Amino acid sequence: QVQLVESGGGLVQPGGSLRLSCAASGSGFTLNAMAWYRQAPGKQRELVATISSTGSTNYADSVKGRFTISRDNTQNTMYLQMNSLKPEDTAVYYCNADITHRSGLVRSDFTSWGQGTQVTVSS
């Protein structure tokens, strides 16, 4: 079993910064593509940024130039550095990962989600 746990959310003033982390735990797994999503109250979950296993990144237009996604494959951890935060960035942020798990000769591929971390941007 593989678990994703986010941390780093909180309350920040407009223009401030936060760094989110997503740590994967378990055994026998490989993290492939990973992503950050967010969901604001009353809105659908939306894609914020993606990162491939080799570090290629993509961003939603709304966060380009302000957010940076990165990963440390040695620590099985993904990050989201958020700068110049705006009130409209307020949401629950979720990490997502495509995972390959091997147990003996058995291989399984699946997508896993974290439980989410609240980010509130307000003065």
N, C-alpha and C positions, 0 to 999 in steps of 0.2 A: 504494500500500500504506500502511496506517495501523497504527502500532505504539503500544501502551499500555505504559508502564513505571511500575511502582510503586516507591516508596521510603519510608523513614521507619520501617520496622519495627525491632525490637530487643528487648532484655531490659529489663523494667521491674518494679519492686516493686509489690505490691498497693497500690492507692490512687494510683498514679502516673498519668502522662499520656504520650501519644504522639500525633504528628500524621503521618498517612500522606498521601502525595501520589500522584497518578496523572497522568502527563503524556502527552499524545497528540502524535505526530509524523507527518509526512507532508505531502502536499499535496492540494488539491482536495477536502477533506472538511469535513463539518459534524458536530459532536457533538450528538446529540439527548439522549434520556434516558440517564442514567448511574447506576451503582450500585456499592456495595461488597458483596461476599460474603465469607464465611469458611468454612474447613474445618478442623475439629479432627481429630486422629488418630483413625481408626476411625469417624468420623462423616461424614454426608453434608454436602455444601456447602449453606450456608444464607444467605439474604438478610439483610443487616445494615441497609442503608439505601439509599434511592433519591432521585434528584433529577432533576427535569424540566429541559428546556432553559430554562425561565423561572424556575427556582429553587424550585418546589414540592417539598417533602420528605416522606418517610415513613420510619419506623423500625420495626425489630423491637421487640417489647415488652421483650426482654431488654436492650436498649441505650438505650431512651428515657430522656431526662434525663441521660445520661452521654456519649453520642456526638453529634457534630454534623457533618453532611455539608454541603459547600459546593462551589462551583465558580467558576472565573474564566474566563469565555468568551474573554477577550482573550488569555489564555495557554494555552487548551486544556488546562486542568488542573483536576482535582477533588481535594478534600481530605476527610479524615476526622479530626476532632479527637476523640480518645478520652481521657476523664477518668475518674477513680475506677475505674481498671482492676481487674478481678478475675481470679483464676487461670482461671476458666472462659472468659475472653476469649482465652485462648491458642489460636492457630490460624494458618494461613496465610491472609492477607487478599488477595483478588483484586479488581481493578477490572474493570468491565464497561461497555461503551458501545454504544448503538445509533448507527450511523454511516451518513451519506449521503455517497457519493463521486461526484463528477462529473469526467468526462474528456471534453472536447468535448461531444458530444450524448448521451453514454452516462452513465446514472445507475445506480448500484447502492446497495442498502440491505443492511446486514449488521450482525451483532453481533460485537464483538471483545472478547477477554479479555487482561488482563495476565498476566505470568508468576508473580505472587504475591510477597508479602513476609511473612516470619515475624514474628509478634508472640508473645512469651513473657512471661507475667506470673507471677513467682515471687519468693519471698524467699530 
